Amino acid sequence: MSKVHVKKGDTVVLLTGKYNDKFEGNNKRKTGKVLEVSPKEGKVIVEGINFVTKHVKPTRMGQVGGIVKAEAPIYACKVQLVCPKCGKPTRVGHTFEEDKKLRVCKKCGASF
């Protein structure tokens, strides 16, 4: 089983891909909250990024079908964690304090 550098609930910034504003000529990158992490596949689902359309069929009586937009998973290597203290995209380091393993921002040194 492989490890992923982000957890559920983290704020991440998109580095590459067609959903990145920087790719389209703007200088601002898209950020979002991690909704789900799949370490076995190495993918994450980020809120508001990588929308796909699904054709949903009604399963019960009275339920309506149609076209639904939903977030699809993207590779975890394409996102970078945003430090909650300094607000910058950063790599994650680890430190041990009182028998606990904490994540540390590589830019400002804040633990979270």
C-alpha positions, -999 to +999 in steps of 0.1 A: +000+000+000+014+034-010+012+066+011-003+099+000+011+133+012-024+148+017-052+139+040-090+144+039-099+180+048-066+195+037-065+226+014-045+219-018-035+238-049-036+223-083-001+222-100-008+209-135-036+200-158-064+215-178-083+226-147-054+248-136-060+286-143-022+291-148-024+267-177-050+289-194-029+321-191-040+334-157-015+336-129-038+322-102-039+285-094-071+268-084-074+257-047-098+233-031-105+211-002-097+174-003-130+154-001-116+119-004-082+101-006-075+068-022-040+057-013-042+024-032-047+042-065-027+073-055-056+096-063-076+123-045-110+140-051-108+178-047-138+200-042-145+222-073-118+206-095-121+180-124-158+180-130-172+153-152-208+148-164-226+115-156-258+103-172-279+090-143-307+066-148-337+066-123-335+036-100-368+039-082-403+049-090-406+087-088-369+094-090-357+115-119-327+108-141-306+132-160-271+146-165-253+152-132-219+170-127-196+154-102-159+156-092-136+129-105-104+117-089-070+132-100-035+119-092-022+131-058+012+141-074-007+169-093-017+187-061+004+204-034-006+211+002-013+247+013+001+256+047-027+268+071-003+293+087+016+310+059-010+302+031+017+291+006+019+258-013+045+238+004+061+203+008+054+183+039+080+174+065+076+152+096+087+157+132+081+138+164+068+155+196+057+137+227+053+103+209+032+119+181+042+123+145+033+158+132+034+173+098+056+204+093+056+231+067+089+232+048+087+270+042+077+284+076+082+255+099+047+255+114+033+222+125-002+211+117 
